[in-house]
Amino acid sequence: MASIREEITSKIRDELVAGNFEVGHPLRETEMAKRFGVSRGPIRDAFLQLSKDGFLAYQSNRGVTVRHPPAAEDRGFIASIRSQIELYIVGKGFETLTPISLGRIEITLEELQEACISADVVEVAKADMAFHQAILQECGGEDHIQVWRQLCSRTLLTYSRLDSYQEAYCEHVDIFEALRARDRAKALAAIENNITSPPSRPHSARADQTTEDPPTSDQPGADQLGANQPSADQQIEDPQN
């Protein structure tokens, strides 16, 4: 069961990812404590954790403020570093994956599927990150996850993916299927594609996204997907049906 500090941290993180706080806006312990009905202690702890994660920044005489998202050119650089970390960890620990490991990863893929169906950008962003983190953990990358999380947190401030959540989901299916098939080269290529392929537009949180047509070949990300139409087993289906 999550502690109060963890719950408050999660709630503030969700609001940051959703863009509910203006960039550069100062966050006050007293105001946030009143908002969430807790003492200042859990708020202070949450600010500390979110500062470590890269969501917040401490500035002299201003306290904690919402960090500015990285510039477009910096996002590509951050993505390349993140890609190197994931490729190194997965490449090194690929042979250690077990059926139990794959089962844990598959659970996070199912959670991503549900998030994509809901078309909630916050839930999709969290599930996306959880999927990749599960892979890194199962490949023995615990020592590198803190640095990796900081990189991810910077890009989550302006989380965006492809034209539809179906495309984003299909990219993650490609990763998982390669892992399950024990195809190291294909898995690494799918991971790199998912991280470095450019998004089409930011914050595309629309309810009809899971049914949009995939992009044509001249749209960003279409050529990296390898096909204009995902295969039948990659369609997002409501798990309740």
C-alpha positions in Angstrom: 0.0 0.0 0.0 1.4 3.4 -1.0 2.3 5.8 1.7 0.9 9.4 1.9 4.1 10.7 0.5 3.9 8.4 -2.5 0.3 9.2 -3.1 0.9 12.9 -3.0 4.0 12.6 -5.2 2.0 10.6 -7.7 -0.9 13.1 -7.8 1.4 16.1 -8.3 3.3 14.2 -11.0 0.1 13.5 -12.8 -0.9 17.1 -12.8 2.6 18.1 -14.1 2.3 15.6 -16.9 -1.2 16.8 -17.7 0.1 20.4 -17.9 -2.1 21.7 -15.1 0.7 23.9 -13.8 2.1 26.8 -15.8 5.8 26.5 -16.7 7.9 28.4 -14.2 5.0 28.6 -11.8 6.2 28.4 -8.1 4.6 25.7 -6.0 4.1 26.5 -2.3 4.2 23.9 0.4 1.4 25.6 2.4 -0.9 25.9 -0.6 -0.4 22.4 -1.8 -0.8 21.0 1.8 -4.2 22.8 2.0 -5.2 21.5 -1.5 -4.5 17.9 -0.7 -5.5 18.0 3.0 -2.2 16.9 4.4 0.6 18.4 6.5 3.6 20.2 4.8 5.9 17.1 5.5 4.5 14.9 2.6 4.4 17.9 0.3 8.1 18.7 1.1 9.0 15.1 0.4 7.1 15.1 -2.8 8.8 18.3 -4.0 12.2 16.7 -3.2 11.4 13.5 -5.2 9.9 15.4 -8.1 13.0 17.7 -8.2 15.2 14.6 -8.3 13.0 13.2 -11.1 13.4 16.4 -13.2 9.8 17.7 -13.0 10.5 20.5 -10.6 13.5 22.9 -10.1 14.7 24.8 -7.1 15.6 28.4 -7.7 17.1 30.8 -5.1 14.5 33.2 -3.6 11.7 31.4 -5.6 11.6 28.0 -4.0 10.3 25.1 -6.1 9.0 25.9 -9.6 7.7 23.9 -12.5 10.6 23.1 -14.8 10.6 24.3 -18.4 10.3 21.4 -20.8 13.3 20.8 -23.0 13.5 22.6 -26.3 12.8 20.7 -29.5 16.5 20.2 -30.4 17.2 19.1 -26.8 14.4 16.5 -26.9 16.2 14.7 -29.7 19.4 14.7 -27.7 17.7 13.4 -24.5 15.9 10.7 -26.6 19.3 9.6 -28.0 20.8 9.2 -24.5 17.7 7.4 -23.2 17.9 5.1 -26.2 21.6 4.3 -25.5 20.7 3.4 -21.9 17.9 1.1 -22.8 19.7 -0.6 -25.7 22.7 -1.2 -23.4 20.7 -2.7 -20.6 18.5 -4.8 -22.8 21.4 -6.0 -25.0 23.4 -6.9 -21.9 20.6 -8.6 -20.0 18.6 -10.1 -22.9 19.6 -13.7 -22.2 18.4 -13.4 -18.5 14.8 -12.9 -19.5 12.6 -15.8 -18.3 9.0 -16.7 -18.9 8.2 -15.1 -15.5 10.0 -11.9 -16.6 8.0 -11.8 -19.8 4.8 -12.3 -17.9 5.6 -9.2 -15.7 6.4 -7.2 -18.8 3.2 -8.3 -20.5 1.1 -7.0 -17.6 2.5 -3.5 -18.2 1.7 -3.9 -21.9 -1.9 -4.7 -21.0 -2.0 -1.7 -18.8 -0.8 0.4 -21.7 -3.5 -1.0 -23.9 -6.2 0.0 -21.3 -4.6 3.5 -21.1 -4.7 3.9 -24.8 -8.3 2.9 -25.0 -9.1 5.6 -22.4 -7.2 8.2 -24.4 -6.0 9.8 -21.2 -2.6 11.4 -21.9 -1.5 11.1 -18.3 -2.4 7.4 -18.0 -0.8 6.7 -21.4 2.4 8.5 -20.4 2.6 6.6 -17.1 1.9 3.3 -18.7 4.4 3.9 -21.5 7.1 4.6 -18.9 6.1 1.7 -16.7 6.4 -0.7 -19.7 10.0 0.4 -20.5 10.9 0.4 -16.8 9.7 -3.2 -16.5 11.9 -4.3 -19.3 14.9 -2.6 -17.8 14.3 -4.2 -14.4 13.8 -7.6 -15.8 17.1 -7.2 -17.8 19.0 -6.3 -14.6 19.2 -2.6 -15.1 18.4 -1.4 -11.6 21.6 0.5 -11.2 20.8 2.7 -14.2 17.0 3.3 -13.7 17.4 6.5 -11.6 19.3 8.3 -14.4 16.9 6.8 -17.0 13.9 8.1 -15.0 15.3 11.6 -14.9 15.6 11.6 -18.7 12.1 10.3 -19.1 10.7 12.8 -16.7 12.1 15.7 -18.8 10.2 14.5 -21.9 7.0 13.7 -20.0 6.6 17.4 -19.3 5.5 17.6 -22.9 4.5 14.0 -23.5 3.5 13.3 -27.1 3.4 10.3 -29.3 2.2 9.4 -32.8 -1.0 10.5 -34.5 -3.0 7.8 -32.7 -2.6 5.9 -29.5 -3.1 2.7 -31.6 0.2 3.4 -33.3 1.9 4.0 -30.0 0.5 0.8 -28.6 1.5 -1.2 -31.7 5.1 0.0 -31.3 5.1 -1.5 -27.8 3.6 -4.7 -29.1 6.5 -4.9 -31.6 8.9 -4.6 -28.7 7.2 -7.3 -26.6 6.8 -9.7 -29.4 10.5 -9.5 -30.3 11.3 -10.1 -26.6 9.0 -13.1 -26.5 10.5 -14.5 -29.8 14.0 -14.2 -28.3 15.0 -12.0 -31.2 17.6 -9.7 -29.7 18.3 -7.6 -32.9 14.6 -7.1 -33.6 13.9 -6.1 -30.0 16.7 -3.6 -29.9 15.5 -2.1 -33.2 11.9 -1.8 -32.0 13.0 -0.1 -28.8 15.2 2.4 -30.7 12.4 3.1 -33.1 9.9 3.7 -30.3 12.1 6.1 -28.4 13.6 8.1 -31.3 10.8 8.2 -33.9 9.4 11.8 -33.9 5.9 12.4 -32.6 3.3 13.9 -34.9 1.8 16.4 -32.4 1.8 17.1 -28.7 -0.9 16.1 -26.2 -3.2 14.4 -28.7 -5.6 13.3 -26.0 -8.7 12.7 -28.1 -11.3 10.0 -27.5 -11.4 8.9 -31.1 -7.7 8.3 -31.4 -7.8 4.5 -31.1 -9.8 4.3 -34.3 -8.0 6.7 -36.5 -6.3 5.5 -39.7 -2.5 5.1 -39.4 -0.4 7.8 -41.0 0.5 7.7 -44.6 4.1 7.2 -45.6 4.8 11.0 -45.6 3.8 11.5 -42.0 6.3 11.3 -39.1 6.7 7.8 -37.7 5.0 6.0 -40.5 8.1 4.5 -42.1 9.4 3.4 -38.7 6.3 1.4 -38.1 7.2 -0.8 -41.0 3.6 -0.8 -42.5 0.7 1.6 -42.9 -1.8 -0.8 -41.3 -1.0 -2.7 -38.1 -1.7 -6.4 -38.1 -4.9 -7.8 -36.8 -3.3 -9.0 -33.5 -2.1 -5.5 -32.8 -5.4 -3.7 -32.9 -6.4 -2.1 -29.6 -9.4 -4.0 -28.3 -11.2 -3.3 -25.1 -10.2 -6.1 -22.7 -13.7 -6.0 -21.3 -15.2 -7.2 -24.6 
